[in-house]
């Protein structure tokens, strides 16, 4: 192998190892695959996700979270374990997108009653209107009217681009009623990491 090619190969290997160490010790990086969280997150953004954000504090309304959507937003993966393991390894190294990871905003936590819409077209939680200045468009906050009581240990999740998002509203008639278990939360979105021109921190509460 030419020296130049070997050097490039070594750099690539070191970059992959650095990415793996970063993901195993600090934060995960996820590719935003669609515009369901516009305008804050855009398709193609890479987001940094703090896997330990909820080690000592509960998930809060308004937080942006990445969840494992297998069994809720995505069907269970019935492929052989070898194929699943290979794909998961590539995802962990950042070489393949995670097709079961979804980024959404927490609209309701256990004990909340989430409904839409108020006479003004706004989301309501426990009868109180929520001023969602992060939405992609004007009211109504949802074209699908709903009322959902969130059981303990579960979350009601919505996209910011409410008219182009697969979220808890899509599963209201399914087992679980559209609510995702808190145990499926991978972490809280802490920043837009890439591209460089869009790098910005995202505080708890999703802004």
NORQUIVEN-V463170 format. One record per backbone hydrogen bond with DSSP energy under -0.5 kcal/mol. NH is the residue of the N-H (numbers start at 1). CO is the residue of the C=O. If there is no record, write none. Layout:
[[NH CO] [NH CO]]
This chain:
[[6 2] [7 3] [8 4] [9 5] [10 6] [11 7] [12 8] [13 9] [14 10] [15 11] [16 12] [17 13] [18 14] [19 15] [20 16] [21 17] [22 18] [23 19] [24 20] [25 21] [26 22] [27 22] [28 49] [30 47] [32 45] [33 31] [38 35] [40 37] [41 37] [44 32] [45 42] [46 194] [47 30] [47 45] [48 191] [49 28] [50 188] [51 49] [53 50] [55 52] [62 106] [63 60] [65 63] [65 104] [66 187] [67 65] [67 102] [68 184] [69 67] [69 100] [71 74] [72 69] [72 74] [74 69] [78 76] [84 80] [85 81] [86 82] [87 83] [88 84] [89 85] [90 86] [91 87] [92 88] [93 89] [94 91] [95 90] [96 90] [99 97] [101 98] [102 67] [104 65] [104 102] [105 158] [106 63] [107 105] [107 156] [108 156] [111 150] [112 109] [114 112] [114 148] [115 124] [116 146] [118 122] [121 118] [124 115] [125 128] [126 113] [128 125] [130 123] [131 129] [132 130] [133 131] [135 132] [136 160] [140 121] [141 121] [145 143] [146 116] [148 114] [150 112] [150 148] [151 149] [154 151] [155 180] [156 108] [157 155] [158 105] [161 36] [162 160] [164 161] [165 162] [167 165] [168 157] [170 167] [171 168] [172 169] [174 171] [177 174] [179 176] [180 155] [182 153] [184 181] [185 182] [186 66] [187 66] [188 50] [189 64] [190 48] [191 48] [192 200] [193 46] [193 191] [194 46] [198 195] [199 196] [200 192] [202 190] [203 201] [206 203] [207 203]]
